[in-house]
Amino acid sequence: IFEGRMRDRFHSDPVIESAELLLQERAPRDIPTATVRTEADERSKDETEVDSPDTRIVLNPLQSLRSTNVMSNGRYSVMVTATGSGYSRWGDLSVTRWQPDPTEDRLGSYIFLRDAGSGDWWSATAEPKRAAEEKAQTLFSDDKASFVKSVGTLRSEVECIVISEGNGEGRRVTLYNDGPSDRHIEVTSFAELVLGLEASDNAHPAFSKMFVETEISANNAAIFATRRKRETSEPDIAMVHFVTDPSGSARDAEAETDRRAFIGRGRT
């Protein structure tokens, strides 16, 4: 209109003229995405995991910045740290005991390995029990957390997942013997149960433990746990912890629900 006089008048304003280049800039159509990694993305040659841009790798969990991974199906959630600690929750209720600690990271659900021949034992994750000259690394992805640890000629891998069809989690333990001789390895799982609100447990853990009841199955392959209600408004909650072997029938197992008998008096 009028040979663009209104447009020329608009652009003659000093304020508009100072930003003339911005008016000529085009908005980008394709924006590349980048995944930030906290550790180097190099894998050891013996790893068979498929490289994925969504996988975070912590090569030395004990000496690295603290990293966590949260997995959930919308109802049941699991948080694990790179050293293997963490918690499990069902809605607003804590299934296992965990407290944040800036200096130590030793509360959660753990897998322990023991060499029956030598008597040496250690945790399959970086915490809470270390072994001499061990090598550990952690891999975090959207659907699982993997903990790889090598002690001598024995290499272990623990994969933690959340079940999508129900309210629960699974931990798959795989052992690799890279030595020439056979080895007998005992696998033990350990966790402290809460089955209640985290605030109530943190206020008085010893009192909270008195309401958790456990029962061991006849074949020692499963532990059932429930929580006695203090009020009628509290929800019903129960859990079961069991072991299974996908290669065949379950191996002989032992179960213990007395913390003093398992760990000992005055030991944390």
Secondary structure, 3 states (H helix, E strand, C coil): CHHHHHHHHHHCCHHHHHCHHHHHCCCCCCCCCCCCCCCCCCCCCCCCCCCCCCCEEECCCCCCCCCEEEEECCCEEEEEECCCCEEEEECCEEEECCCCCCCCCCCCCEEEEEECCCCCEEECCCCCCCCCCCEEEEEECCCCEEEEEEECCEEEEEEEEECCCCCCEEEEEEEEECCCCCCCEEEEEECCEEEEEHHHHHHCHHHHHCCEEEEECCCCCEEEEEECCCCCCCCCCEEEEECCCCCCCCCCCCCCCCHHHHCCCCCC
